[in-house]
Amino acid sequence: GGLVAVPTDTVYGVACLAQDSAAVRSIYRLKGRNGAKPLAICLGDVERLYRYCRVNVPDELLRDLLPGPVTLVLERSEELNKDLNPFTSLVGVRIPDHPFMRDLARACSGPLALTSANISSQGSTLTV
């Protein structure tokens, strides 16, 4: 149910278990973020995408892009917490090319909700 500050391959982020509704609400409070602005999910491996998303991209393209500094926007599956971005049928998916983040995501039972570690509408955090 807690939040954690994490490095990614682009900026520092804040993450929590995406399937934990209270933790997701905590991210929004921490960032001062409007609840209508979606959070991405973070996974450790491409194979896990298929559980939480309806993938309409060829597997070869997925593996060319991921892991990497990109966010793919895909249709969410019924497996994903309905309290995470409940106003949209889409979800942004990240598989960062950062060993710590991938290990962390693999160690979790489900996806991580992930966003940049900054107050909403302010600059991204690039250094500690």
ZIKAQUI-V945313 format. One line per field, one symbol per residue. psi: psi as a letter, one per 30 degrees, with the letter a starting at -180 (. if undefined). A space follows every 10 residues. Layout:
psi->???
This chain:
psi->fllkklkafe lklkllkffj eeeeeeeeee fhkkffjlkl lklfleefef efljkgkkee eefeekllhl kkjlkllffk kffjhfglgl kkkkikijee eeeeeefkfa lkkkllilkk gllljfl.
